[in-house]
């Protein structure tokens, strides 16, 4: 009987951190289903890159802030798993999709707050709830947090508060699903030069110098600094890592 590869679902996998996570997972011999919000072409390119390396991959559209769409997504995912991967289960869930909002506390509107809440906490909570029902025992959940949940930078209060909530939620997943052998961990990137938040760090040399000045390794991060850590957490080498927060920031504000 043919041994099936393990399968990881990566939200927001069409670019930036999510893309690198998907590629690094594939390098570990894990098949990948990635979601995208609007960039279908970019997502398909990632799928093709993974398939060229010998792994199976698929891309599905998902707005992680629209909780009412999750039933439809659940059905589409099951169809894709059956038709392309010959299974009805996944092994790993990586909750990566997100957006930024850089506002002082006095500038945060209820609309901004609710959007961040839905994408970064409520959506993650209820998508995870659904995916745990189709997760194989011995699988894992990796929630992407932020260095901003540890250090306080003005203009990030609402975003960082959601990430703080995710870190607590992660520990509860680990506690409640331990009997099924399911592990849950948080990966918290530091300042990374990607499209995130409108690519403000990547396009601002002054900001890059400032980040470099308070990072022990002396530079801002890039997407390729993070994906390998996520991939590691989905291997047997990380089988005893559970309920942990791993910051991947090059030593930011130690």
Secondary structure, DSSP 4 states (H G I P E B T S, - for coil): -PPPPPEEEETT-SSHHHHHHHHHHHHTT-EEEEEESS-HHHHHHHHHHHHHTT--EEEEE--TT-GGGHHHHHHHHHHHIIIIIS-S-EEEEEE---------GGG--HHHHHHHHIIIIIHHHHHHHHHHHTEEEEEEEEEE--GGGTS--TT-HHHHHHHHHHHHHHHHHHHHHGGGT-EEEEEEE-SB-SSHHHHTTTT-HHHHHHHHHTBTTSS-B-GGGTHHHHHHHTSGGGTT--S-EEEESSSBT-
